Amino acid sequence: MNRRSFLQGVAGLAGACSLGSLNAFSQTSNAGFKLVDVTARAGLQFRHNSGAYGGKLLPETLGAGCAFLDYDRDGWQDILLLNGMDWPGRKRQRSTLRLYRNNRNGTFSDVTRSAGLDIEMYGMGIAVGDYNNDGYTDILITCVGQNRLFRNTGKGTFVDVTKATGLGGRSGFSTSALWFDFDRDGLLDLFICNYVKWSAEHDVFCSLDGKHKSYCTPEAYRGETCWLFHNRGNGTFEDVTATSGIFDSSSKSLGVAMLDYDQDGWPDLLVANDTQPNKLYRNLRNGTFKDVAVDAGIAFSAEGKARAGMGVDVADFDNSGAAGVAITNFDNEMIGLYRRSANGTYADVAAQSGVGLPSKDKLGFGCIFLDADLDGSPDLVSVNGHIDDTVRNVRNVGYAQPPQLFLNNGKGVFRDIASEIGPEFVQPKVGRGLAYGDFDGDGDLDILMTTNNGPAFLFRNDQLAGNRSIRVRLVGTKSNRDAIGASVRIFHGGTSQLRLVKGGSSYLSQSELPVTFGVGKRDRVDRLVIQWPNGRTEEYKDLATGRGYECVEEKGIEPLTTF
């Protein structure tokens, strides 16, 4: 996943970041919240199976993702954990994904079998969205092999509609995916990342010592294009990869996020590539896209090199009104943290923001922006872990690595406080997938993460400072029912915040669809403004905080009985 071999020593720090901007933070912890490991008490008994048996096959390094989703539409976030499987001819155990229904009391029930999802596949990534606008969330699972689409029947079960929808008949090495409505016709389209051209039969022999097989870096394989499927509205999809401007066989894509890069109300896409330039696909509003990543300054590092992009997320982290970007990379490359300027270009501010130096010796995968302390500014979480346990012997860096939580001081300056918010969270892990969601209905955002060939973890967010939030669930009528692509803003006391309803993001994972705004101690917000995916704008005034709302397009807003 990096141009350097494992034998290369860690390079010296070039251009060390200026620490002057970090003085805005006190050196004593005042996080205002803690993260508590509730995996066992919640009933999540899961262990990822990479299929590793000693053959060192490339997919074994990448792990699998996770998602928060409300599959039964009861207003409570359920959990889906993806899994791999044993390789053909190496059968030792049966492993499937796991769907856990929220019992609304802090625990979950495993409903995988009754939901019709007790199926073996080498799962990688997940994207959830209501592609047929029937009110129930459907599930797309990317795989090594055939990707799978499961339609939600609305009766607690799912049906495999891969072939019926036109998504069958092709195998690949797919990774992250997302649903989005690129032509704004009210129907969710589908974007799927692919990594490299790989098969077990053509696995390349790589070695650190010339004798024993090791995991290859992606340079050993040819790239593969991402895929774009247009929703026809009749339950089927059309492959428009070749005609849309997306086709690029040099890409080695692992992460994707939706954003409105040029702020024209149409969804654009940012793709994180591994050892290849990142892609920023600008939506030309005619069914086609143009890659503008180089011009926008987000294709390469500041030194002009393609890094090993893994996970990606977007958020207005400095409350400037424009979405910035985080991209996790290989160790010795640091996280890329990009701030958007007024002219539409991005500058990597990782070093001066406090994110760069602490992440430089980590290999990052999943990353999410969320307001962990509910103070009104998005914080950044990343999970880390190397690709091969032998790395500890040759590079003196950990295979299991601690996650990081960068607390935002409100001005886009961050400090890693992972060690201050709970001893369980900061324990080293071989981290991969990462998502957020309010599973216990208390108004703050909890964290779900997966590890490679290991357990999943659920961390409950416990607020200690008394900060409040306001949560908004959108239901589209003219727009797609999930309102994916909508932007939501709140205005209070002369300040504003922006959140996007977005599918995908992070790494192989998806967070919940409702949006959450931290508001500190405020008991009301002045205005809530929604720009729906079809361009319609609605505004609501003087809303109480400490509660959730449901907004139905063209029909108004109603408070929810729970968050």
HELIX and SHEET records of a PDB file:
HELIX    1   1 GLY A   20  ALA A   24  5                                   5    
HELIX    2   2 THR A   39  ALA A   42  1                                   4    
HELIX    3   3 LEU A   58  THR A   61  5                                   4    
HELIX    4   4 ALA A  200  HIS A  202  5                                   3    
HELIX    5   5 PRO A  218  ALA A  220  5                                   3    
HELIX    6   6 THR A  241  SER A  244  1                                   4    
HELIX    7   7 ALA A  293  ALA A  296  1                                   4    
HELIX    8   8 ALA A  350  SER A  353  1                                   4    
HELIX    9   9 GLY A  356  SER A  359  1                                   4    
HELIX   10  10 VAL A  391  VAL A  394  1                                   4    
HELIX   11  11 ALA A  418  GLU A  420  5                                   3    
SHEET    1   A 4 PHE A  33  ASP A  37  0                                        
SHEET    2   A 4 ALA A 456  GLN A 463 -1                                        
SHEET    3   A 4 ASP A 446  THR A 451 -1                                        
SHEET    4   A 4 GLY A 431  GLY A 437 -1                                        
SHEET    1   B 4 CYS A  66  LEU A  69  0                                        
SHEET    2   B 4 ASP A  78  LEU A  81 -1                                        
SHEET    3   B 4 ARG A  98  ASN A 102 -1                                        
SHEET    4   B 4 PHE A 108  ASP A 110 -1                                        
SHEET    1   C 4 GLY A 123  GLY A 129  0                                        
SHEET    2   C 4 ASP A 138  GLY A 145 -1                                        
SHEET    3   C 4 ARG A 148  ASN A 152 -1                                        
SHEET    4   C 4 PHE A 158  ASP A 160 -1                                        
SHEET    1   D 6 GLY A 123  GLY A 129  0                                        
SHEET    2   D 6 ASP A 138  GLY A 145 -1                                        
SHEET    3   D 6 GLY A 172  PHE A 180 -1                                        
SHEET    4   D 6 ASP A 189  ASN A 194 -1                                        
SHEET    5   D 6 TRP A 227  ASN A 231 -1                                        
SHEET    6   D 6 PHE A 237  ASP A 239 -1                                        
SHEET    1   E 2 CYS A 206  SER A 207  0                                        
SHEET    2   E 2 LYS A 213  SER A 214 -1                                        
SHEET    1   F 4 SER A 253  LEU A 259  0                                        
SHEET    2   F 4 ASP A 268  ASN A 273 -1                                        
SHEET    3   F 4 LYS A 279  ASN A 283 -1                                        
SHEET    4   F 4 PHE A 289  ASP A 291 -1                                        
SHEET    1   G 4 VAL A 312  ALA A 315  0                                        
SHEET    2   G 4 GLY A 324  ILE A 327 -1                                        
SHEET    3   G 4 GLY A 336  ARG A 340 -1                                        
SHEET    4   G 4 TYR A 346  ASP A 348 -1                                        
SHEET    1   H 4 GLY A 364  LEU A 370  0                                        
SHEET    2   H 4 ASP A 379  ASN A 384 -1                                        
SHEET    3   H 4 GLN A 404  ASN A 408 -1                                        
SHEET    4   H 4 PHE A 414  ASP A 416 -1                                        
SHEET    1   I 4 VAL A 515  GLY A 520  0                                        
SHEET    2   I 4 ARG A 468  VAL A 475 -1                                        
SHEET    3   I 4 ARG A 547  VAL A 552  1                                        
SHEET    4   I 4 GLY A 556  PRO A 559 -1                                        
SHEET    1   J 4 THR A 495  LEU A 500  0                                        
SHEET    2   J 4 SER A 487  HIS A 492 -1                                        
SHEET    3   J 4 ARG A 524  GLN A 531 -1                                        
SHEET    4   J 4 THR A 537  ALA A 544 -1                                        
END                                                                             
